[in-house]
Amino acid sequence: MKTLNLRNRAVTTELPAFVMGIVNATPDSFFDKSRGGADEALRLVDEGAEILDIGGESSRPGSDYVSGEEEIRRVIGVVEEVRRHSDIPISVDTRKFEVMKAAFEAGADILNDISALEDDSSLAPFCAETKIPVILMHKRGNPSTMQKNTVYGNVFDEVNEYLKSRVEFAKSFGIADEKIWLDPGIGFGKNTADNFELMRRCGEFLEGKYPLLMALSRKTCIGDVTGREVSQRLSGTIAANLLSVLKGSGMIRVHDVKEAVDSLKVMKAFFEE
């Protein structure tokens, strides 16, 4: 049974991995059907999402920086409305202290930081003080430039060492081990071959000592191997998610919640004796 330790409670899943539903409160996220607000978030709850990940700044390759003020405008109303209807854990996809602070005050539970606490020096002490879990992701550069440098000597070793250094950084501020999740950053400054290498070895990061989020949904690497456009990558996404769970992922971040939940139910039944 997988466990997610929040600030003042722990939640578990009966599935082989948690299902995190993506809510993009943005006008430019790469999968247009994921764009929306509270209505989209509550629809994902109805479909079986166990966690919501709400973001107000697109991090797709080539995307531009969004101000904290604009990000807050996009995100906080969604968090508040979801909280009126549900106690589902809410993650906020941000790299800005001011956004996370406002979201926490509105009822959010988790920081999902693509910069792994690098971009804003106030985030680590805030997470330690509030005792909220953090998801630390590997990337190179910023979303606007990250796909211009995708060459590694050994992609697994380099990503692993980076994540190890960010875990040590988080712990130096008092963030507890049980509040740390890792994300190898599929598609963030990697080519297709390297993305699949990280998928194959996802359970090996930091020797499996920290739970892992895999964010594979409809990404370019799936399109590269299937020849499908974003709108046609659901089947490839389900396959990638199931394989990543078999390899050790404890959470999958998805656009298509209902299909993800159904596929994990089948996986669970298959391995039950």
C-alpha positions in Angstrom: 0.0 0.0 0.0 1.4 3.4 -1.0 1.3 6.3 1.5 1.5 10.0 1.0 2.4 12.0 4.2 0.7 15.4 4.2 1.1 18.1 6.8 -1.3 16.7 9.4 -2.6 13.5 7.9 -1.5 10.5 5.8 -3.4 9.3 2.7 -3.1 5.8 1.1 -4.1 4.2 -2.1 -5.4 0.7 -2.8 -4.0 0.9 -6.3 -0.5 0.0 -7.3 0.3 3.8 -7.5 -1.4 7.1 -6.7 -3.2 8.8 -9.6 -2.5 12.5 -9.8 -4.8 14.4 -12.1 -3.5 17.4 -14.0 -5.4 20.7 -13.9 -3.7 23.4 -16.1 -5.1 26.8 -15.1 -3.2 28.2 -18.1 -4.0 29.2 -21.7 -1.0 27.5 -23.3 -0.4 24.0 -21.8 0.5 21.5 -24.5 -2.6 19.4 -24.2 -5.5 21.7 -24.6 -8.1 19.4 -23.0 -6.2 19.7 -19.7 -6.7 23.4 -19.6 -9.4 24.6 -17.2 -10.3 25.6 -13.7 -12.4 24.3 -10.8 -14.9 22.5 -13.0 -12.1 20.5 -14.7 -10.6 19.7 -11.3 -13.9 18.5 -9.8 -14.5 16.4 -12.9 -11.1 14.6 -12.3 -12.1 14.0 -8.7 -15.3 12.3 -9.9 -13.2 10.2 -12.3 -11.2 8.9 -9.4 -8.2 11.2 -9.0 -6.5 10.7 -5.7 -4.5 13.9 -5.9 -4.9 17.0 -8.0 -1.9 19.0 -9.4 -2.9 22.6 -10.2 -0.6 24.8 -12.2 -0.8 28.3 -13.4 2.5 28.4 -15.4 3.0 26.1 -18.4 6.4 24.3 -18.3 6.1 22.8 -21.8 9.3 23.2 -23.9 9.5 26.8 -25.2 7.0 28.2 -22.7 7.5 31.7 -21.2 7.9 32.8 -17.6 4.7 33.9 -15.8 4.7 36.4 -13.0 3.8 35.3 -9.5 0.9 37.7 -9.5 -0.6 36.2 -12.6 0.1 32.7 -11.4 -1.8 33.4 -8.2 -4.7 34.9 -10.1 -4.9 31.7 -12.1 -4.5 29.1 -9.3 -5.9 30.3 -6.0 -9.6 30.5 -7.1 -9.3 26.9 -8.3 -7.8 25.7 -5.0 -10.5 27.5 -3.0 -13.3 26.1 -5.1 -12.0 22.5 -4.9 -11.6 22.8 -1.2 -15.2 23.8 -0.8 -16.2 20.5 -2.3 -13.5 18.0 -1.5 -10.7 17.2 0.9 -8.6 15.6 -1.9 -4.9 16.4 -1.5 -4.0 19.4 -3.7 -0.6 19.8 -5.2 0.5 23.1 -6.7 2.9 23.1 -9.6 5.0 26.2 -9.0 8.5 27.3 -8.4 7.6 30.5 -6.6 7.3 31.1 -2.9 4.6 33.7 -3.1 2.4 31.3 -5.2 2.9 28.4 -2.8 2.2 30.5 0.3 -1.0 31.8 -1.2 -2.0 28.3 -2.3 -1.2 26.8 1.1 -3.4 29.4 2.8 -6.2 28.6 0.4 -5.9 24.9 1.3 -3.2 23.3 -0.9 -1.2 20.4 0.6 1.9 19.7 -1.6 4.6 21.6 -3.5 5.4 20.2 -6.9 8.5 22.2 -7.9 10.1 21.6 -11.3 13.1 23.6 -10.1 13.7 21.2 -7.1 13.8 24.2 -4.7 16.4 26.0 -6.8 14.5 28.9 -8.2 13.2 30.6 -5.0 15.3 30.5 -1.8 12.2 31.0 0.4 10.5 27.7 -0.6 12.7 25.3 1.3 12.3 26.9 4.7 8.6 27.4 4.0 8.0 23.8 3.3 10.0 22.8 6.4 8.0 25.1 8.6 4.6 24.1 7.2 5.6 20.4 7.0 4.2 20.0 3.5 5.5 17.3 1.2 7.7 18.4 -1.8 8.2 16.9 -5.2 11.7 17.5 -6.4 12.2 17.3 -10.2 15.2 17.3 -12.5 15.4 19.6 -15.4 18.1 21.5 -17.3 17.8 25.3 -17.7 14.3 26.8 -18.0 11.4 25.6 -20.0 12.1 28.2 -22.7 15.6 26.7 -23.3 15.7 23.2 -21.8 15.4 21.2 -25.1 18.5 23.0 -26.6 20.8 20.9 -24.4 19.9 17.2 -24.2 23.3 15.6 -24.3 24.5 13.5 -21.3 27.5 11.4 -20.6 25.3 9.0 -18.6 21.8 10.3 -18.2 20.8 8.1 -15.3 23.9 8.9 -13.2 23.6 12.6 -13.9 19.9 12.8 -13.0 20.5 10.6 -9.9 23.3 12.8 -8.7 21.3 15.9 -9.2 18.3 14.5 -7.3 20.6 13.3 -4.5 22.0 16.8 -4.1 18.5 18.3 -4.0 17.4 15.9 -1.4 20.4 16.8 0.7 19.5 20.5 0.2 15.9 20.0 1.3 16.9 18.0 4.3 19.4 20.7 5.3 16.4 23.0 5.9 14.6 20.4 8.0 12.3 18.9 5.4 11.8 15.3 6.6 12.6 12.2 4.5 9.0 11.1 4.5 7.9 14.4 2.9 10.2 14.1 -0.1 9.2 12.7 -3.5 11.4 12.5 -6.6 10.6 13.2 -10.3 13.3 12.5 -13.0 11.7 15.1 -15.2 10.8 13.1 -18.3 10.9 15.5 -21.3 12.7 18.3 -19.4 16.0 18.6 -21.2 16.2 15.0 -22.4 15.9 13.3 -25.8 13.7 10.3 -26.4 16.3 7.6 -25.8 17.3 9.1 -22.5 13.7 9.5 -21.4 13.1 5.8 -21.9 16.4 4.9 -20.1 15.1 6.9 -17.1 11.7 5.1 -17.3 13.4 1.7 -17.4 15.5 2.6 -14.3 13.1 4.8 -12.4 13.0 2.5 -9.4 16.8 2.9 -8.9 16.9 6.6 -8.1 18.7 7.1 -4.8 18.5 3.3 -4.4 14.7 3.4 -4.1 14.8 5.2 -0.8 12.4 7.9 -1.8 9.0 7.5 -3.5 8.8 8.5 -7.1 6.4 10.4 -9.3 6.5 9.8 -13.0 4.9 12.4 -15.3 4.6 10.8 -18.7 1.2 11.7 -19.9 1.0 12.4 -23.7 4.6 13.6 -23.8 6.7 14.1 -26.9 8.8 10.9 -26.3 5.5 8.9 -26.5 4.7 10.7 -29.8 8.2 9.9 -31.1 7.8 6.2 -30.7 4.1 5.9 -31.7 4.0 8.6 -34.4 0.9 10.1 -32.8 0.0 13.7 -32.1 -0.8 14.8 -28.6 -4.5 14.1 -28.9 -3.8 10.5 -29.9 -1.3 9.5 -27.3 -3.6 8.0 -24.7 -2.8 4.3 -25.4 1.0 5.0 -25.4 0.6 6.9 -22.1 -1.2 4.0 -20.4 1.5 1.6 -21.5 4.3 3.9 -20.3 2.5 4.5 -17.0 2.0 0.8 -16.3 5.6 0.0 -17.1 6.8 2.8 -14.9 4.7 1.5 -12.0 6.1 -2.0 -12.6 9.6 -0.5 -12.4 8.9 1.3 -9.1 6.9 4.5 -9.6 4.6 5.3 -6.7 2.6 8.0 -8.4 1.6 8.8 -12.0 0.7 12.3 -13.1 -2.0 12.1 -15.8 -4.4 14.0 -18.0 -6.7 11.0 -18.4 -7.7 10.0 -14.9 -10.5 7.5 -15.6 -8.3 5.5 -18.0 -5.4 5.6 -15.6 -7.5 4.4 -12.7 -9.0 1.6 -14.8 -5.6 0.4 -16.0 -4.2 0.3 -12.5 -7.2 -1.7 -11.3 -6.5 -4.3 -13.9 -2.8 -4.3 -12.9 -3.8 -4.8 -9.2 -6.1 -7.7 -10.1 -3.5 -9.3 -12.3 -1.0 -9.5 -9.4 -3.4 -10.5 -6.7 -3.3 -14.1 -5.7 
